Amino acid sequence: MTSTSVPESTRLGLLARIEAKPEHADEVQELLTGALALARQEPGTSVWFALRLGPATFGVFDAFGNEEARTAHLQGPIAAALTENAPKLFAAPPEIVPVEILAAKLA
């Protein structure tokens, strides 16, 4: 069920939690801030945030209008960069949870 409080372009999302190896936290921050340019190139990604939750804990939240856009993002260059760098930079595999947006306030 889609809420009338949610724009069509942000109905579905992904919430990822990333735990960096403490000695690589700065590199993970650089990887995530650098990924903004890639997110901007994804036409189906309407919202994208990289977050720092703690000294070595990071997150990513993004939103999409449909399942096809969400799937494309999961198969895109940001996911590839995270997967490629995971063994060196991450203490554990990222936890990625698909979510449904219930309400939103944008701009």
C-alpha positions in Angstrom: 0.0 0.0 0.0 1.4 3.4 -1.0 0.9 6.3 1.3 -0.3 9.7 -0.1 2.4 11.2 2.1 5.2 9.7 0.0 6.2 11.1 -3.4 6.1 8.5 -6.2 9.9 8.9 -6.7 10.6 7.8 -3.1 8.3 4.8 -2.4 11.0 2.2 -1.8 14.4 2.5 -0.2 17.5 0.7 1.0 19.1 1.2 4.5 22.6 0.0 4.7 24.8 -0.2 7.8 28.6 -0.5 7.3 31.1 -1.3 10.0 34.6 -0.3 9.0 37.7 -1.7 10.4 38.8 1.0 12.8 42.1 1.6 11.1 40.2 2.1 7.8 37.3 4.4 8.9 38.7 7.4 7.1 39.0 5.4 3.9 35.4 4.3 4.2 34.3 7.9 4.7 36.2 8.8 1.5 34.7 5.9 -0.4 31.2 6.9 0.6 31.6 10.7 0.0 33.1 9.8 -3.4 30.1 7.6 -4.2 27.9 10.7 -4.4 29.0 11.4 -7.9 28.0 7.8 -8.9 24.6 8.2 -7.2 24.0 11.4 -9.1 24.4 9.4 -12.4 21.7 6.9 -11.5 18.4 8.2 -12.9 16.3 5.9 -10.7 17.9 7.0 -7.4 15.9 9.9 -6.2 17.4 10.3 -2.8 20.9 9.2 -1.6 22.5 9.9 1.8 25.9 8.7 3.2 25.9 8.8 7.0 28.4 8.5 9.8 26.8 6.8 12.8 29.9 6.5 15.0 33.7 6.4 14.8 33.8 3.4 12.5 30.1 2.9 11.8 28.5 4.3 8.6 25.3 4.1 6.8 23.7 4.7 3.4 20.0 5.5 2.8 18.6 5.8 -0.6 15.1 5.9 -2.2 13.6 4.9 -5.5 10.3 5.1 -7.3 10.0 1.4 -8.1 11.6 -2.0 -7.7 13.4 -1.8 -11.0 15.3 1.3 -9.9 16.2 -0.2 -6.5 17.4 -3.4 -8.2 19.5 -1.4 -10.7 21.1 0.5 -7.8 22.0 -2.8 -6.1 23.6 -4.0 -9.3 25.3 -0.6 -10.0 28.7 0.9 -9.5 28.3 1.9 -5.9 27.5 -1.6 -4.9 30.4 -2.9 -6.9 32.8 -0.4 -5.2 31.5 -1.5 -1.8 31.9 -5.2 -2.7 35.3 -4.7 -4.1 36.6 -2.9 -1.0 34.8 -4.9 1.6 37.5 -7.4 2.5 40.1 -4.6 3.2 37.9 -1.9 4.7 34.9 -3.6 6.5 34.9 -5.4 9.8 31.8 -7.4 8.5 29.7 -7.5 5.4 27.4 -4.5 5.0 23.9 -5.1 6.3 21.5 -4.0 3.6 17.8 -3.9 4.3 15.1 -3.1 1.7 12.5 -0.7 3.2 9.2 0.8 2.2 8.9 4.6 2.8 5.8 5.3 4.9 5.9 9.1 5.0 8.4 11.7 3.8 9.1 15.4 3.9 11.4 16.5 1.1 12.6 20.1 0.7 
